[in-house]
Amino acid sequence: MSIRLKLTAWYSGILAAVLIFWGVVIYAFVYFNSYQEVEHQLAQKSNKILSQINLNFFNQLNLNLDPFTEIELQGSQIYIQLSDYETGNNNRSNNMEKVNLQFPVMSAERLLREPGITKLYVNGTPFMVKQDPIIVKINGVSSVKGVLQVGTVVNSQESLLEALRNILVFGWLVAMALAITSGLILARKSMRPLVNVIDAANKIQSGDDLSVRIQYTGPKDEIGRLIETVNNMLERTELSFRGLEETNAAQRRFVSDASHELRTPLTTIRGNVDFLKKLWDQEGDDRPNLDEEMIKQMSLEAIEDMADEGKRMSRLISDMLSLARADTGQRIELNPIPLQILVKEVARRAQFLDREADWLPGNLSILNGIYVNGSKDYLQQMLFIFIENAFKYTPEGSVTLDAILYKGQVGLRISDTGIGMERDEVPFIFDRFYRADESRGATPGIGLGLSIAKWIIEEHNGSVEVVTRRGEGTTFIVWLPVVFAPPIE
């Protein structure tokens, strides 16, 4: 059974029970008030007439009604019957004699058990009859001599109650029909938004369109809030799915680029191995006709090439491991670090890197007493990435390192006078495996260093600024939030 039918059934059932309850209450109230006056009138007449009953010479019950009582009976349609159990005679009022009306007489035993007012039907006509036993004492013994029956016609009351019953039953049926019909319509209208939710969910389930939303213009009630929640959930699902697709696409590009970068050193190593095998194969027909000194020199060159390619693969794997850690959400543990000591150490070690340009570290005394929350190893790795990148793209000229302070941040500036870049290349330099087309292959590298540096900067709650121009060089400024402390002596 659907929710719509369940709601209608519950609503209709409760309404039916309430209507039945109040119908019974109303009917009982009208019934009681309709017959109460009749019963009161019969009791008065019965008490009055009991005083006019006597025994004749033969100890028979005799009903002697005075003329005023007869006139009163005619006007009020009250009928009187006096029955003698011993003789079986019935004394009836004149109005009963005229219409040949006679009440049925119950036995003395039953009369003693059920005295009072009862409803009788005589020839299909309803009567309310008060029955009182006539008890006489003969020779000290009391016995029921007869019965006095005072009754009146209750056609009007019966008609009223029958009309009331019909009205209540018909009204109940009409009310239930209207309630069920309106309940189904209202329930269907109320459940329409939920049907829209189901249709939208089925549409999303059976298709690939995650942009489907549930249209709702009604009030912001429980259903309105439910639809709003479902729409928000669909929006988050769409964003998550798109993010997942972008991540998968990035991973595919990453795997493709990594495979490409690994293929070159592996091809070089494999080629050199094949060359050395032929070079030192004593019995091979392809062995070159060279003297031992030449073979030794060529072997050393091949081994050096394999060593260089092995180092390149080691760097590539190390960089890929760092990026994998970044992708898994690994966080860097941050602690207060004196920045001047760290940067001076980097500047000292940078002079030993392979380079063609001059290394000109600037005055770093401005960093005295400045602390940053960070990791010493990762900050050194980040600075070396920028410095090695500057040396790589500066075949002649100079590379400098200095620092600046601005609004609670410290900027570590690495500048070079190298080949520079076009402005449209800047948004892509931090992408993995990206290198400018002109320098790809001409300049050594695998294009992962700046991606790692950006991750380290973001983990330190910092940012990076790039200023570059083709043929004039590039400047990177790494901004980090600082913690001030007493100057170091």
C-alpha positions as CSV (number, residue, x, y, z in Angstrom):
1,M,0.0,0.0,0.0
2,S,1.3,3.4,-0.9
3,I,1.9,6.2,1.6
4,R,-0.9,8.2,-0.1
5,L,-3.5,5.4,0.6
6,K,-2.2,4.8,4.1
7,L,-2.6,8.5,5.0
8,T,-6.1,8.5,3.5
9,A,-7.0,5.3,5.3
10,W,-5.8,6.6,8.7
11,Y,-7.5,10.0,8.1
12,S,-10.8,8.4,7.0
13,G,-10.7,5.9,9.8
14,I,-10.2,8.5,12.5
15,L,-12.9,10.7,11.0
16,A,-15.3,7.8,10.8
17,A,-14.8,6.9,14.5
18,V,-15.2,10.6,15.6
19,L,-18.5,10.9,13.5
20,I,-19.9,7.7,14.9
21,F,-19.1,8.8,18.5
22,W,-20.7,12.2,18.1
23,G,-23.7,10.6,16.2
24,V,-24.3,8.3,19.2
25,V,-24.0,11.1,21.6
26,I,-26.5,13.3,19.6
27,Y,-29.0,10.5,19.2
28,A,-28.9,9.6,22.9
29,F,-29.4,13.2,23.9
30,V,-32.4,13.7,21.5
31,Y,-33.8,10.3,22.6
32,F,-33.5,11.1,26.3
33,N,-35.1,14.6,25.9
34,S,-37.9,13.3,23.6
35,Y,-39.1,10.7,26.0
36,Q,-38.4,12.3,29.3
37,E,-41.4,14.6,29.2
38,V,-43.6,11.8,28.1
39,E,-42.5,9.6,31.0
40,H,-43.0,12.4,33.4
41,Q,-46.5,13.0,32.2
42,L,-47.4,9.3,32.3
43,A,-46.1,9.1,35.9
44,Q,-48.3,12.0,37.0
45,K,-51.4,10.6,35.4
46,S,-50.7,7.1,36.8
47,N,-50.4,8.5,40.4
48,K,-53.6,10.4,40.0
49,I,-55.6,7.5,38.6
50,L,-54.4,5.1,41.2
51,S,-56.4,7.0,43.8
52,Q,-59.6,6.5,41.7
53,I,-59.3,2.6,41.7
54,N,-61.5,0.7,44.3
55,L,-63.0,-2.7,44.9
56,N,-66.6,-3.4,44.3
57,F,-69.0,-5.7,46.3
58,F,-67.5,-8.7,44.6
59,N,-63.9,-7.7,45.3
60,Q,-63.4,-6.9,41.7
61,L,-61.2,-3.9,40.6
62,N,-63.3,-1.0,39.5
63,L,-62.1,2.1,37.6
64,N,-64.3,5.1,38.4
65,L,-62.9,8.1,36.4
66,D,-64.5,11.4,37.0
67,P,-65.8,13.5,34.0
68,F,-62.9,15.9,34.3
69,T,-60.4,13.1,34.0
70,E,-62.2,11.7,30.9
71,I,-62.1,15.1,29.2
72,E,-58.4,15.5,30.1
73,L,-57.6,12.1,28.7
74,Q,-59.4,12.9,25.4
75,G,-57.3,16.1,25.0
76,S,-54.0,14.6,25.9
77,Q,-54.3,11.3,24.1
78,I,-53.6,9.3,27.2
79,Y,-55.1,5.8,27.4
80,I,-55.9,4.0,30.7
81,Q,-56.5,0.3,31.1
82,L,-57.2,-1.6,34.4
83,S,-56.8,-5.4,34.3
84,D,-57.9,-7.8,37.0
85,Y,-55.7,-11.0,37.1
86,E,-58.4,-13.0,38.9
87,T,-61.4,-12.3,36.7
88,G,-59.5,-11.4,33.5
89,N,-61.8,-8.3,33.1
90,N,-60.4,-5.1,31.6
91,N,-61.6,-1.6,32.5
92,R,-60.6,0.8,29.8
93,S,-61.0,4.6,29.4
94,N,-63.7,5.8,27.0
95,N,-61.1,6.9,24.4
96,M,-59.7,3.3,24.3
97,E,-63.3,1.9,23.9
98,K,-64.0,4.2,21.0
99,V,-61.0,3.1,19.0
100,N,-61.2,-0.5,20.2
101,L,-57.7,-0.3,21.7
102,Q,-56.4,-2.8,24.2
103,F,-52.9,-3.0,25.7
104,P,-51.3,-6.5,26.1
105,V,-51.2,-7.6,29.8
106,M,-48.0,-9.1,31.1
107,S,-48.1,-11.7,33.9
108,A,-48.0,-10.8,37.6
109,E,-44.5,-12.3,38.1
110,R,-43.1,-10.4,35.2
111,L,-44.8,-7.2,36.3
112,L,-43.1,-7.5,39.7
113,R,-39.7,-8.0,38.0
114,E,-40.2,-5.2,35.4
115,P,-42.4,-2.5,36.7
116,G,-42.3,1.0,35.3
117,I,-42.5,2.4,31.8
118,T,-42.1,0.3,28.7
119,K,-42.6,0.7,24.9
120,L,-45.3,-1.4,23.3
121,Y,-46.5,-1.7,19.7
122,V,-50.3,-2.2,19.2
123,N,-51.4,-2.8,15.6
124,G,-48.1,-1.2,14.5
125,T,-48.6,1.9,16.6
126,P,-45.9,2.7,19.2
127,F,-47.0,3.4,22.7
128,M,-45.2,4.4,25.9
129,V,-47.0,2.6,28.8
130,K,-46.5,3.0,32.5
131,Q,-47.5,-0.3,34.3
132,D,-48.2,-0.3,38.0
133,P,-49.2,-3.4,39.9
134,I,-52.4,-3.2,42.1
135,I,-51.6,-4.8,45.4
136,V,-54.4,-5.6,47.8
137,K,-54.4,-7.2,51.3
138,I,-57.1,-9.8,51.9
139,N,-57.2,-11.6,55.3
140,G,-53.8,-10.1,56.0
141,V,-52.2,-11.5,52.9
142,S,-50.9,-9.1,50.2
143,S,-51.2,-10.1,46.6
144,V,-51.1,-8.6,43.1
145,K,-54.7,-8.1,42.2
146,G,-54.3,-6.5,38.9
147,V,-52.3,-4.0,36.8
148,L,-52.9,-0.3,35.9
149,Q,-51.6,0.6,32.4
150,V,-51.4,4.3,31.5
151,G,-50.1,4.9,27.9
152,T,-49.8,7.4,25.2
153,V,-49.0,7.4,21.5
154,V,-45.3,8.3,20.6
155,N,-45.6,8.5,16.8
156,S,-44.1,12.0,16.7
157,Q,-41.1,11.0,18.9
158,E,-40.5,7.9,16.8
159,S,-40.7,9.9,13.6
160,L,-38.3,12.4,15.0
161,L,-35.8,9.8,16.0
162,E,-36.2,7.9,12.7
163,A,-35.5,11.1,10.8
164,L,-32.5,11.8,13.1
165,R,-31.2,8.3,12.5
166,N,-31.5,8.8,8.7
167,I,-29.8,12.1,8.8
168,L,-27.0,10.8,10.9
169,V,-26.4,7.7,8.7
170,F,-26.8,9.6,5.4
171,G,-24.6,12.5,6.8
172,W,-22.0,10.0,7.9
173,L,-21.9,8.3,4.5
174,V,-21.7,11.7,2.7
175,A,-19.0,12.9,5.0
176,M,-17.0,9.7,4.6
177,A,-17.3,9.9,0.8
178,L,-16.2,13.5,0.8
179,A,-13.4,12.8,3.3
180,I,-12.0,9.8,1.3
181,T,-12.2,11.8,-2.0
182,S,-10.7,14.9,-0.6
183,G,-8.1,12.9,1.3
184,L,-7.0,11.1,-1.8
185,I,-6.7,14.4,-3.7
186,L,-4.9,16.2,-0.9
187,A,-2.6,13.3,-0.2
188,R,-1.8,13.0,-3.9
189,K,-1.1,16.8,-4.1
190,S,1.0,16.6,-0.9
191,M,2.9,13.6,-2.1
192,R,3.5,15.0,-5.6
193,P,6.9,16.6,-4.6
194,L,8.0,13.2,-3.2
195,V,7.1,11.6,-6.6
196,N,9.3,14.3,-8.2
197,V,12.1,13.3,-5.9
198,I,11.7,9.6,-7.0
199,D,11.5,10.5,-10.7
200,A,14.6,12.7,-10.4
201,A,16.5,9.9,-8.6
202,N,15.5,7.4,-11.2
203,K,16.5,9.7,-14.0
204,I,19.9,10.2,-12.4
205,Q,20.2,6.4,-11.8
206,S,19.3,5.5,-15.4
207,G,21.4,8.2,-17.0
208,D,24.7,10.2,-16.7
209,D,23.2,13.6,-16.1
210,L,24.0,14.7,-12.6
211,S,22.8,18.2,-13.2
212,V,19.1,17.2,-12.7
213,R,17.4,19.1,-9.9
214,I,13.9,18.8,-8.4
215,Q,11.7,21.8,-9.2
216,Y,9.6,22.9,-6.2
217,T,7.7,26.2,-5.8
218,G,5.7,25.3,-2.7
219,P,6.1,26.5,0.9
220,K,9.2,25.7,2.8
221,D,7.6,23.0,5.0
222,E,8.9,19.5,5.7
223,I,8.6,18.5,2.1
224,G,10.2,21.7,0.9
225,R,13.1,21.3,3.3
226,L,13.4,17.6,2.2
227,I,13.6,18.7,-1.5
228,E,16.1,21.4,-0.7
229,T,18.3,18.8,1.2
230,V,18.0,16.4,-1.8
231,N,19.0,19.1,-4.2
232,N,22.0,20.1,-2.1
233,M,23.0,16.4,-1.9
234,L,22.7,16.1,-5.7
235,E,24.8,19.2,-6.1
236,R,27.5,17.8,-3.8
237,T,27.3,14.5,-5.6
238,E,27.8,16.2,-8.9
239,L,30.7,18.3,-7.6
240,S,32.3,15.1,-6.1
241,F,31.8,13.2,-9.3
242,R,33.3,16.0,-11.4
243,G,36.2,16.2,-9.0
244,L,36.7,12.5,-9.2
245,E,36.6,12.7,-13.0
246,E,39.2,15.5,-12.9
247,T,41.3,13.5,-10.5
248,N,41.1,10.4,-12.7
249,A,42.0,12.5,-15.7
250,A,45.0,14.0,-13.8
251,Q,46.1,10.6,-12.7
252,R,45.9,9.3,-16.3
253,R,48.0,12.2,-17.5
254,F,50.4,11.7,-14.6
255,V,50.8,8.0,-15.4
256,S,51.2,8.8,-19.1
257,D,53.9,11.5,-18.4
258,A,55.6,9.3,-15.8
259,S,55.7,6.4,-18.3
260,H,57.2,8.7,-20.9
261,E,59.8,10.1,-18.6
262,L,60.8,6.6,-17.4
263,R,60.9,5.2,-20.9
264,T,63.8,7.5,-22.0
265,P,66.3,6.5,-19.2
266,L,65.3,2.8,-19.5
267,T,65.9,2.9,-23.2
268,T,69.3,4.5,-22.7
269,I,70.3,2.0,-20.1
270,R,69.1,-0.9,-22.2
271,G,70.9,0.4,-25.3
272,N,74.2,0.8,-23.3
273,V,73.8,-2.7,-21.9
274,D,73.4,-4.1,-25.4
275,F,76.4,-2.1,-26.6
276,L,78.6,-3.3,-23.7
277,K,77.5,-6.9,-24.3
278,K,78.6,-6.6,-27.9
279,L,81.7,-4.7,-27.0
280,W,82.9,-7.4,-24.6
281,D,81.7,-10.5,-26.4
282,Q,84.9,-12.3,-27.1
283,E,83.4,-14.8,-29.6
284,G,80.7,-12.6,-31.2
285,D,80.8,-11.8,-34.8
286,D,79.5,-8.3,-34.1
287,R,82.4,-7.4,-31.8
288,P,84.0,-4.2,-33.1
289,N,87.7,-4.4,-34.1
290,L,89.1,-2.0,-31.5
291,D,92.1,-2.0,-29.2
292,E,91.7,-2.6,-25.5
293,E,92.2,1.1,-24.7
294,M,89.4,2.2,-27.0
295,I,87.1,-0.5,-25.6
296,K,87.8,0.6,-22.1
297,Q,87.1,4.3,-22.8
298,M,83.8,3.5,-24.6
299,S,82.8,1.2,-21.8
300,L,83.4,3.9,-19.2
301,E,81.3,6.4,-21.3
302,A,78.4,3.9,-21.5
303,I,78.6,3.2,-17.7
304,E,78.6,7.0,-17.0
305,D,75.5,7.3,-19.2
306,M,73.8,4.5,-17.3
307,A,74.7,6.1,-14.0
308,D,73.3,9.4,-15.1
309,E,70.1,7.8,-16.2
310,G,69.9,5.8,-12.9
311,K,70.2,9.1,-11.0
312,R,67.5,10.6,-13.1
313,M,65.2,7.7,-12.4
314,S,66.0,7.9,-8.7
315,R,65.1,11.6,-8.7
316,L,61.9,10.9,-10.7
317,I,60.8,8.2,-8.3
318,S,61.6,10.4,-5.2
319,D,59.6,13.3,-6.7
320,M,56.7,11.0,-7.6
321,L,56.7,9.6,-4.0
322,S,56.5,13.2,-2.6
323,L,53.5,14.0,-4.9
324,A,51.8,10.7,-4.0
325,R,52.1,11.7,-0.3
326,A,50.5,15.1,-1.2
327,D,47.7,13.4,-3.1
328,T,46.9,11.1,-0.1
329,G,46.4,14.2,2.1
330,Q,49.6,13.7,4.1
331,R,50.2,16.8,6.3
332,I,53.6,18.3,7.2
333,E,54.3,18.6,10.9
334,L,54.9,22.3,11.6
335,N,57.2,23.7,14.3
336,P,58.7,27.1,15.0
337,I,61.9,27.4,13.0
338,P,64.5,30.3,13.0
339,L,64.4,31.3,9.3
340,Q,67.8,33.1,9.1
341,I,69.8,30.0,10.1
342,L,67.8,27.8,7.6
343,V,68.2,30.2,4.6
344,K,71.9,30.8,5.3
345,E,72.5,27.1,5.3
346,V,70.7,26.8,2.0
347,A,72.7,29.7,0.5
348,R,76.0,28.1,1.6
349,R,75.2,24.7,0.1
350,A,73.8,26.2,-3.1
351,Q,77.2,27.3,-4.2
352,F,78.2,23.7,-4.8
353,L,75.4,22.9,-7.2
354,D,76.0,22.4,-10.9
355,R,75.7,25.7,-12.5
356,E,76.9,28.1,-15.2
357,A,75.6,31.3,-13.6
358,D,77.0,33.3,-10.7
359,W,75.6,32.6,-7.3
360,L,75.0,35.9,-5.5
361,P,73.1,35.5,-2.2
362,G,72.0,38.9,-0.7
363,N,72.0,40.3,2.8
364,L,69.9,37.9,4.9
365,S,70.3,39.9,8.2
366,I,66.7,41.0,7.8
367,L,65.7,37.5,8.8
368,N,67.3,37.8,12.3
369,G,64.8,37.0,15.0
370,I,62.1,35.8,12.5
371,Y,60.5,32.4,13.0
372,V,58.1,30.5,10.8
373,N,56.0,27.5,11.6
374,G,57.3,24.9,9.3
375,S,59.5,21.8,8.6
376,K,63.2,22.4,8.1
377,D,63.7,19.6,5.7
378,Y,60.7,20.5,3.5
379,L,61.5,24.2,3.5
380,Q,65.1,23.4,2.4
381,Q,63.8,21.1,-0.3
382,M,61.5,23.9,-1.6
383,L,64.3,26.5,-1.7
384,F,66.7,24.1,-3.5
385,I,64.0,23.4,-6.1
386,F,63.7,27.1,-6.9
387,I,67.5,27.6,-6.9
388,E,68.2,24.5,-9.0
389,N,65.4,25.6,-11.4
390,A,67.0,29.1,-11.7
391,F,70.5,27.6,-12.4
392,K,69.0,25.2,-15.0
393,Y,67.4,28.1,-17.0
394,T,70.3,30.6,-16.6
395,P,73.1,29.5,-18.9
396,E,74.9,32.8,-18.2
397,G,74.3,35.7,-15.8
398,S,73.4,35.4,-12.1
399,V,71.1,33.9,-9.6
400,T,70.3,35.8,-6.3
401,L,68.6,35.0,-3.0
402,D,67.4,37.6,-0.6
403,A,64.4,38.3,1.7
404,I,61.8,41.0,2.3
405,L,59.2,41.7,5.0
406,Y,55.6,42.9,4.3
407,K,52.5,43.0,6.5
408,G,53.4,40.1,8.8
409,Q,54.8,37.9,6.1
410,V,58.3,37.1,5.0
411,G,59.2,36.8,1.3
412,L,62.1,34.6,0.2
413,R,63.0,35.9,-3.3
414,I,65.0,33.9,-5.9
415,S,65.8,35.8,-9.0
416,D,67.7,34.9,-12.1
417,T,68.7,36.6,-15.4
418,G,68.0,33.5,-17.5
419,I,65.8,32.8,-20.4
420,G,62.5,33.7,-18.7
421,M,59.0,32.8,-19.8
422,E,56.1,34.1,-21.7
423,R,53.2,35.4,-19.6
424,D,50.8,32.8,-20.8
425,E,53.1,30.0,-19.6
426,V,53.0,31.1,-15.9
427,P,49.6,29.5,-15.0
428,F,51.0,26.0,-16.1
429,I,54.5,26.0,-14.6
430,F,53.3,24.3,-11.4
431,D,51.5,21.5,-13.3
432,R,53.2,18.1,-13.1
433,F,55.6,17.3,-15.9
434,Y,55.1,20.7,-17.5
435,R,58.0,22.4,-19.1
436,A,58.1,25.2,-21.7
437,D,58.0,23.7,-25.2
438,E,61.1,25.5,-26.3
439,S,63.2,24.1,-23.4
440,R,61.7,20.6,-23.3
441,G,64.5,18.2,-24.1
442,A,67.1,21.0,-24.3
443,T,67.1,21.6,-20.6
444,P,67.4,18.6,-18.2
445,G,64.6,17.9,-15.8
446,I,61.3,16.0,-15.5
447,G,58.9,18.8,-14.6
448,L,57.9,17.8,-11.1
449,G,60.0,20.1,-8.9
450,L,57.7,23.1,-9.0
451,S,54.7,20.9,-8.3
452,I,56.4,19.6,-5.2
453,A,57.4,23.2,-4.2
454,K,53.9,24.4,-4.5
455,W,52.6,21.6,-2.3
456,I,55.2,22.4,0.4
457,I,54.3,26.1,0.2
458,E,50.6,25.4,0.6
459,E,51.3,23.1,3.6
460,H,53.0,26.0,5.2
461,N,50.0,28.3,4.7
462,G,52.0,30.3,2.2
463,S,51.8,31.5,-1.4
464,V,54.1,32.1,-4.3
465,E,54.4,35.0,-6.6
466,V,56.0,34.8,-10.1
467,V,57.4,37.7,-12.1
468,T,58.9,36.8,-15.5
469,R,59.7,38.1,-19.0
470,R,61.0,36.3,-22.0
471,G,64.8,36.8,-22.3
472,E,65.1,38.8,-19.1
473,G,64.8,36.2,-16.4
474,T,62.3,35.1,-13.7
475,T,61.7,35.9,-10.1
476,F,59.9,33.7,-7.6
477,I,58.8,35.2,-4.2
478,V,57.7,32.6,-1.6
479,W,55.5,34.3,1.1
480,L,55.3,32.7,4.5
481,P,53.5,33.9,7.7
482,V,56.0,34.7,10.4
483,V,56.3,34.5,14.1
484,F,58.5,37.2,15.7
485,A,60.9,36.2,18.5
486,P,63.8,37.9,20.3
487,P,66.8,38.4,18.0
488,I,69.5,35.7,18.0
489,E,72.8,37.0,19.6
